[in-house]
Amino acid sequence: MPSAHPLYTPYRALGLVCDGSVARCSPVLHRQGTATFLTTPVCAGRALHLYDVSLQLKLVSKPFPSAWPESPISCLAAAHDLTFVALGSDIAVLKRLAPVTIWHGHDAPVRHLFIAGDVLVSSCEDNRLIVWSIPSSTKRTLPIEGAILADITLPPKFELTAIAHPPTYLNKVLLGASDGRCILLNLRTKKIIHEFDSFPAAVTILEPSPVLDVVAVGLADGRVLLHNFRANETVAGGLPPHAVAAVSFRSDGTESLVSTDFSGNLFTWDLNERRLSSELRGVHAGGASLCQFLLAEPVLFTSGLQDNSVKVHVYDGLRREPRVLRSREGHRLPPTLVRFCGYDGSMMVSAGLDRELRMVSIVREARNKSLAQKGVEPRGRKAKKRRRADAGIERGDQRLDLAKKLPPITSIASNNLRQRDEDFANIATVHSELREVYTWRMQDGATHSHVLLPPDRPEKYQLAFRRGAKHLDSKNMKKRQDGRIHSYNLQSGKHQGTCLVWEKAHSSPVAGLAVDGCGDVMVSAGYDDCLIKFWDIHGRLRREGSIQTPTQITKLIWCTASDLLAVTCDDFCIYVYDASTKKLARKFSGHAGSIVDMNFDPLGRRIISASMDSTIKTWDLPSGRIIDTLLCVNAPTSVAVAPSGEYLASTHVNDLGLSLWVDTSKFASLSIPGQGDEDDDVTMLGSADGGDENSDSEQANKPTHDKARERGQAPTIEPLSSNIATLSAKPLTHWTTLSNLQAIKERNKPVEPAKKPEAAPFFLPTVKGIKMEFNVGDSDEVRSKIAKKAKDRKGGFGDAEDDDWANSEFGRLVAREQYGSAAKLLHRLDASGVDLEIQTLDGPNSRINAARFFQERLGSPEEYELTQAHLNLFLTTHGTWLAKDEGGPALLESLCLAQEGAWQKLRTVFDTVMSLSATFSGQVSPQNSWNFSTSGLYFTSCDFVGK
């Protein structure tokens, strides 16, 4: 995942299950007490996932630091709640996937980690083997430098490839080499006990059997041998077609052996009959890296080396071959498209080079799944090619499953309006080299029955409206470069017609389509003709006006929130047009490569663009400047913004996961000055040199922002004028929490009442006797404290000194009429802190002073919404007392008048802005423009001619 940034912070990578193909790292299955867990490498060997036996994700580690840029995770080992990770020549020790320490001892990259009892055995490329001591109790703090029990140098030319610890072999391990040799090594004495006869091929795996002295030996030529190392003789053997990757014995009473090879095939051997019992082809595409049974259960865990999947198989009933009990899968090849879908915005759909359309959940990984392509038969494929593909399945070809899937997806469109309607599909996909558009239903998790296929010639109802239609030649039409726009009914899947009655909408291929929020107007963009045209959806007729772009258009999007059109062109620029006036509003340039994707944020104030120059840029539309640049390790291929605006998802080249980013401005005060790179250029409407006119002010403000950011504080933004009504820089969640604080408290109340403690604190005196009683009455000190507290609570509120002693800091500030300091205090505190300050106002004078403070704040145009939230909380807490006080009703009436006056001022500003916007955008004529009230109760006419 790319590095962090002030605006967007990396959150996590989604859609990853097992991604250790970079260093051929295998997952590890280990026990912790009575539970069994599976630890898998993800993020190209940069992080770890922890699953239970039900494949529920339990823990996610943070990505390992960049101290090992060229050394991803090469191997794993686990004991108890400790995980050992080989990173280059170092061994990182993690406790519950949290880093604890790093062990240094090897000078070359570590290639093997193995747990043998209470020690960890590690080997590196220079034939050096180190034995480390594992702490007996993980509650103790691990030593910074691991305790090395033995440092052994293996024989020359002995390239270690496999390691095992047979049962009852105390302090001894069995080592296998690439030349077929095997040796028995004593870790305590550092001596080689015996060197066995060489096997005919390289040893790839050693797995002890339930029978003493018998070990399964997997060879590179495909053979699996059961060898008795005490007698030094081979008991049995089998020959799969490919090199053996993993071997495991059943321990539930059934005498069988399971082996996997590097082609992803799974073989089951009957040890009694000494023959192959069952064979499953293509269980994991690209090879299997793990094959291990659970203890005393017929449950087998397997993981793929390259297909990003983990599967749990079960042997049940009379079947000799296993069936898949559960699985977790992701994209086998890098995804290229991602879009948010669903009502809550927590689901995404992604498409990749593996020709799959997958659903990915932000909240729960168990909801991830692949949408089935049921009943799909790719058109245009000949029977001979299909027979060849089927023959490839029997040969174990890894690429044969792609022959039965749709081509890669190039574009995705989704809508949630008819999502729960069984007759409607809510996802449509465009595929490369296909004219058809396939529809999908997210609820069904599969393709829909309708396939949208454009006709080769005009329909009968269109021929009646076109003269000379009978002279059309359909064969010549197929050869033409089509620029037509077709309309379909998603409920029936029928073709409704084309724009301009079979005329071409554009003289070149259509580069993009977009629809307004009401579903009445459609916009189309032509690639070569550089035109943006507007259409009536219902009549499929062209509307007046069009937009001419300077170069070829590659992508088009329409923001319904702000009614703006954004297009990307071949000159690596983004052009933003007003859909109403069809005029250029903004031009953003700064990318050094082609722009592959872009999106508006939900409010229509930002544009996020991804480019092949390995950057994701965020452009601010009101200011017309770049506000954020993400430098990615791999070039991005797609970006998507969540409907809530909190998350940003992206896909990258050579990355199997979906990178999820968090918008920090949604959760904290964040001010990003409008400063860009030197190469970034922004042209604003009405300003020929819009990118340079504020350069001096930017340089002047830059040190202030940098100093504030170094202190960990949000920089203060001063308004342009003292009369301007401003909102606070607080996030939306701050003042909405204050408005609903009472409901939040009710929701967070404990289910059970608080229980009385069994024993009192040690410092309270007790009475001697069988029954424990506290001696409160005889304690003069305790009685004096209680009396003093009661006296303070009973009276003395009129005294200013008593108020200062009992009040909160906010109460003391408003008592001294330091309203500015009080406002800064409330602005600095969070929601719970503001609630505590207002709740602890003590005494009539404090409440009256607080009411006067809010009356003064209502007359100020600053932080309007935050003042409303604070006033609401104050009246909810102390409003009843103010109503009962002698001067309370008059004070409340003055508060109401101040509130109404503040709203009238703000409403006047709203009316002026709406009237000016409607006039200058061309929605109304300047001679007869209308000033609409925000309440909708009145309107007035005004004339701007000559002003």
Stockholm file with secondary structure:
# STOCKHOLM 1.0

chainA/1-947         MPSAHPLYTPYRALGLVCDGSVARCSPVLHRQGTATFLTTPVCAGRALHLYDVSLQLKLVSKPFPSAWPESPISCLAAAHDLTFVALGSDIAVLKRLAPVTIWHGHDAPVRHLFIAGDVLVSSCEDNRLIVWSIPSSTKRTLPIEGAILADITLPPKFELTAIAHPPTYLNKVLLGASDGRCILLNLRTKKIIHEFDSFPAAVTILEPSPVLDVVAVGLADGRVLLHNFRANETVAGGLPPHAVAAVSFRSDGTESLVSTDFSGNLFTWDLNERRLSSELRGVHAGGASLCQFLLAEPVLFTSGLQDNSVKVHVYDGLRREPRVLRSREGHRLPPTLVRFCGYDGSMMVSAGLDRELRMVSIVREARNKSLAQKGVEPRGRKAKKRRRADAGIERGDQRLDLAKKLPPITSIASNNLRQRDEDFANIATVHSELREVYTWRMQDGATHSHVLLPPDRPEKYQLAFRRGAKHLDSKNMKKRQDGRIHSYNLQSGKHQGTCLVWEKAHSSPVAGLAVDGCGDVMVSAGYDDCLIKFWDIHGRLRREGSIQTPTQITKLIWCTASDLLAVTCDDFCIYVYDASTKKLARKFSGHAGSIVDMNFDPLGRRIISASMDSTIKTWDLPSGRIIDTLLCVNAPTSVAVAPSGEYLASTHVNDLGLSLWVDTSKFASLSIPGQGDEDDDVTMLGSADGGDENSDSEQANKPTHDKARERGQAPTIEPLSSNIATLSAKPLTHWTTLSNLQAIKERNKPVEPAKKPEAAPFFLPTVKGIKMEFNVGDSDEVRSKIAKKAKDRKGGFGDAEDDDWANSEFGRLVAREQYGSAAKLLHRLDASGVDLEIQTLDGPNSRINAARFFQERLGSPEEYELTQAHLNLFLTTHGTWLAKDEGGPALLESLCLAQEGAWQKLRTVFDTVMSLSATFSGQVSPQNSWNFSTSGLYFTSCDFVGK
#=GR chainA/1-947 SS CCCCCSSEEEEEEESCSCCCTTTTCCCEEEEETTEEEEEEEETTTTEEEEEETTCCEEEECCCCCTTCTTCCEEEEEEETTEEEEEETTEEEEEETTEEEEEEECCSSCEEEEEEETTEEEEEETTSEEEEEECCSCTTSCCCSSCCEEEEEECCTTCCEEEEECCTTCTTEEEEEETTSCEEEEETTTTEEEEECCCCSSCEEEEEECSSTTEEEEEETTSCEEEEETTTTEEEEEECCSSCEEEEEECCSSCCEEEEEETTSCEEEEETTTTEEEEEESCSSTTCEEEEEECTTSSEEEEEESSSCEEEEEECCTTCSSCEEEEEEECCSSCEEEEEEESSSSCEEEEEETTSCEEEEESSCGGGCEECBCTTCCCTTCCHHHHHHHHHHHHTTCTTGGGGGSCCCEEEEEECCTTTTCTTCCCEEEEETTCCCEEEEETTTTEEEEEEECCCSSCCHHHHTTSTTGGGCCHHHHHHSCCCCCEEECTTTCCEEEETTTTCCSSSSCEEEEEECTTSSEEEEEETTTCEEEEEETTTTEEEEEEEECSSCEEEEEEETTTTEEEEEETTSEEEEEETTTCCEEEEEECCSSCEEEEEECTTSSEEEEEETTTEEEEEETTTTEEEEEEECSSCEEEEEECTTSSEEEEEETTCCSEEEEEEGGGTSCCCCCSCCCTTCEEEETTCTTTTTTTHHHHHHHHHHHHHHHHTTCCCCCCCSSTTSCCCCSSCHHHHHHHHTHHHHHHHTSCSSCCCCCSSCCTTSCEESSSSCEECCTTCHHHHHHHHHHHHHHHSCTTSHHHHHHHSCHHHHHHHTTCHHHHHHHHHHSCHHHHHHHHHTCCSHHHHHHHHHHHHHHHTSCSSHHHHHHHHHHHHHHHHHHHHHSSSHHHHHHHHHHHHHHHHHHHHHHHHHHHHHHHHHTTSSCGGGEEEECTTSSCEEEECCTTC
#=GC SS_cons         CCCCCSSEEEEEEESCSCCCTTTTCCCEEEEETTEEEEEEEETTTTEEEEEETTCCEEEECCCCCTTCTTCCEEEEEEETTEEEEEETTEEEEEETTEEEEEEECCSSCEEEEEEETTEEEEEETTSEEEEEECCSCTTSCCCSSCCEEEEEECCTTCCEEEEECCTTCTTEEEEEETTSCEEEEETTTTEEEEECCCCSSCEEEEEECSSTTEEEEEETTSCEEEEETTTTEEEEEECCSSCEEEEEECCSSCCEEEEEETTSCEEEEETTTTEEEEEESCSSTTCEEEEEECTTSSEEEEEESSSCEEEEEECCTTCSSCEEEEEEECCSSCEEEEEEESSSSCEEEEEETTSCEEEEESSCGGGCEECBCTTCCCTTCCHHHHHHHHHHHHTTCTTGGGGGSCCCEEEEEECCTTTTCTTCCCEEEEETTCCCEEEEETTTTEEEEEEECCCSSCCHHHHTTSTTGGGCCHHHHHHSCCCCCEEECTTTCCEEEETTTTCCSSSSCEEEEEECTTSSEEEEEETTTCEEEEEETTTTEEEEEEEECSSCEEEEEEETTTTEEEEEETTSEEEEEETTTCCEEEEEECCSSCEEEEEECTTSSEEEEEETTTEEEEEETTTTEEEEEEECSSCEEEEEECTTSSEEEEEETTCCSEEEEEEGGGTSCCCCCSCCCTTCEEEETTCTTTTTTTHHHHHHHHHHHHHHHHTTCCCCCCCSSTTSCCCCSSCHHHHHHHHTHHHHHHHTSCSSCCCCCSSCCTTSCEESSSSCEECCTTCHHHHHHHHHHHHHHHSCTTSHHHHHHHSCHHHHHHHTTCHHHHHHHHHHSCHHHHHHHHHTCCSHHHHHHHHHHHHHHHTSCSSHHHHHHHHHHHHHHHHHHHHHSSSHHHHHHHHHHHHHHHHHHHHHHHHHHHHHHHHHTTSSCGGGEEEECTTSSCEEEECCTTC
//
